[in-house]
């Protein structure tokens, strides 16, 4: 909109005139959401509604708003599930090393609320990763249908027994 309010005209009458002219041109017809209730109208008042709505629209987690110490705690707690899908031990150790670098940086210069966190033992994570993979492999083998297992063939004798006379 490039039109400016003329001098000597109140904002209310200027805005009313613009709305009336837009209605006459049909600019308010077929708008998305027309005739539908306003979402969240009955919800309790929330001063951060816009932030929650934007984060939901962007697919972001509220974890990004946590202080660094709590973010690190949550990452340490989620580590076993995160490494479960990794293919190699080197990938597991690399992920643990990257997390330990961030933990050490926070321990050198903590900010925000203090939370008891420490470095993660890579050997322990790898041991648990191996145990989880072995258990998953054994469960998969146990659930394998009989058709996947090789069928036993009937034994045939290379000769037939004849009654001797």
DASULZI-V638900 format. One line per field, one symbol per residue. ss: DSSP state (h for helix, s for strand, l for the rest). A space follows every 10 residues. Layout:
ss->???
This chain:
ss->llllllllll hhhhhhhhhh hhhhhlllll llllllllll llllllllhh hhhhhhhhll lhhhhllhhh hhhhhhhhhh hhhlllllhh hhhhhhhhhh hhhhhhhhll llllllllll lhhhhhhhhh hhhhhhhhhh hhhllhhhll llllllllll lllll
